[in-house]
Amino acid sequence: LIGSTKTKKGLTVHCDFDSAKYPVQIKLTDEQIETINMSEYDKLGQWNYVIYPNK
């Protein structure tokens, strides 16, 4: 599906499959969440956001 993605302006999309296993359902405290360096997008910010590395 992604491999056949094309746009009129020449956007090229590449993807890789990551088969690594990651822990799920990790609980964070409110204090831990506040330390995450992130920003939400203007549209649908509850679903679309960027997480930046901590300095």
Distance bins in CASP14 RR format, pairs under 12 A and 6 or more apart:
PFRMAT RR
TARGET T0000
AUTHOR 0000-0000-0000
RMODE 2
METHOD distances of the structure
MODEL  1
1 13 0 0 0 0 1 0 0 0 0 0 0
1 15 0 0 0 0 1 0 0 0 0 0 0
2 11 0 0 0 0 0 1 0 0 0 0 0
2 12 0 0 0 0 0 1 0 0 0 0 0
2 13 1 0 1 0 0 0 0 0 0 0 0
2 14 0 0 0 0 1 0 0 0 0 0 0
2 15 1 0 1 0 0 0 0 0 0 0 0
2 16 0 0 0 0 0 1 0 0 0 0 0
2 17 0 0 0 0 0 1 0 0 0 0 0
3 11 0 0 0 0 0 1 0 0 0 0 0
3 12 0 0 0 0 1 0 0 0 0 0 0
3 13 1 0 0 1 0 0 0 0 0 0 0
3 14 0 0 0 0 1 0 0 0 0 0 0
3 15 1 0 0 1 0 0 0 0 0 0 0
3 16 0 0 0 0 0 1 0 0 0 0 0
4 12 0 0 0 0 0 1 0 0 0 0 0
4 13 0 0 0 0 1 0 0 0 0 0 0
4 15 0 0 0 0 0 1 0 0 0 0 0
5 11 1 0 0 1 0 0 0 0 0 0 0
5 12 0 0 0 0 1 0 0 0 0 0 0
5 13 1 0 1 0 0 0 0 0 0 0 0
5 14 0 0 0 0 1 0 0 0 0 0 0
5 15 0 0 0 0 1 0 0 0 0 0 0
6 12 0 0 0 0 1 0 0 0 0 0 0
6 13 0 0 0 0 1 0 0 0 0 0 0
7 13 0 0 0 0 1 0 0 0 0 0 0
26 32 0 0 0 0 1 0 0 0 0 0 0
26 33 0 0 0 0 0 1 0 0 0 0 0
27 33 0 0 0 0 0 1 0 0 0 0 0
28 34 0 0 0 0 1 0 0 0 0 0 0
28 35 0 0 0 0 1 0 0 0 0 0 0
28 36 0 0 0 0 1 0 0 0 0 0 0
29 35 0 0 0 0 1 0 0 0 0 0 0
29 36 0 0 0 0 0 1 0 0 0 0 0
30 36 0 0 0 0 0 1 0 0 0 0 0
32 54 0 0 0 0 0 1 0 0 0 0 0
33 51 0 0 0 0 0 1 0 0 0 0 0
34 54 0 0 0 0 0 1 0 0 0 0 0
35 51 0 0 0 0 0 1 0 0 0 0 0
35 52 0 0 0 0 0 1 0 0 0 0 0
35 54 1 0 0 1 0 0 0 0 0 0 0
35 55 0 0 0 0 0 1 0 0 0 0 0
36 49 0 0 0 0 1 0 0 0 0 0 0
36 50 0 0 0 0 0 1 0 0 0 0 0
36 51 1 0 0 1 0 0 0 0 0 0 0
36 52 0 0 0 0 1 0 0 0 0 0 0
36 53 0 0 0 0 0 1 0 0 0 0 0
36 54 0 0 0 0 1 0 0 0 0 0 0
37 49 0 0 0 0 0 1 0 0 0 0 0
37 50 0 0 0 0 1 0 0 0 0 0 0
37 51 1 0 0 1 0 0 0 0 0 0 0
37 52 1 0 1 0 0 0 0 0 0 0 0
37 53 1 0 0 1 0 0 0 0 0 0 0
37 54 1 0 1 0 0 0 0 0 0 0 0
37 55 1 0 0 1 0 0 0 0 0 0 0
38 45 0 0 0 0 0 1 0 0 0 0 0
38 48 0 0 0 0 0 1 0 0 0 0 0
38 49 1 0 1 0 0 0 0 0 0 0 0
38 50 1 0 0 1 0 0 0 0 0 0 0
38 51 1 0 1 0 0 0 0 0 0 0 0
38 52 1 0 0 1 0 0 0 0 0 0 0
38 53 0 0 0 0 0 1 0 0 0 0 0
38 54 0 0 0 0 0 1 0 0 0 0 0
39 45 0 0 0 0 1 0 0 0 0 0 0
39 48 0 0 0 0 0 1 0 0 0 0 0
39 49 1 0 0 1 0 0 0 0 0 0 0
39 50 1 0 1 0 0 0 0 0 0 0 0
39 51 0 0 0 0 1 0 0 0 0 0 0
39 52 1 0 0 1 0 0 0 0 0 0 0
40 46 1 0 0 1 0 0 0 0 0 0 0
40 47 0 0 0 0 1 0 0 0 0 0 0
40 48 1 0 0 1 0 0 0 0 0 0 0
40 49 1 0 1 0 0 0 0 0 0 0 0
40 50 0 0 0 0 1 0 0 0 0 0 0
40 51 0 0 0 0 0 1 0 0 0 0 0
41 47 0 0 0 0 1 0 0 0 0 0 0
41 48 1 0 1 0 0 0 0 0 0 0 0
41 49 1 0 0 1 0 0 0 0 0 0 0
41 50 1 0 0 1 0 0 0 0 0 0 0
42 48 0 0 0 0 1 0 0 0 0 0 0
42 49 0 0 0 0 0 1 0 0 0 0 0
43 49 0 0 0 0 0 1 0 0 0 0 0
END
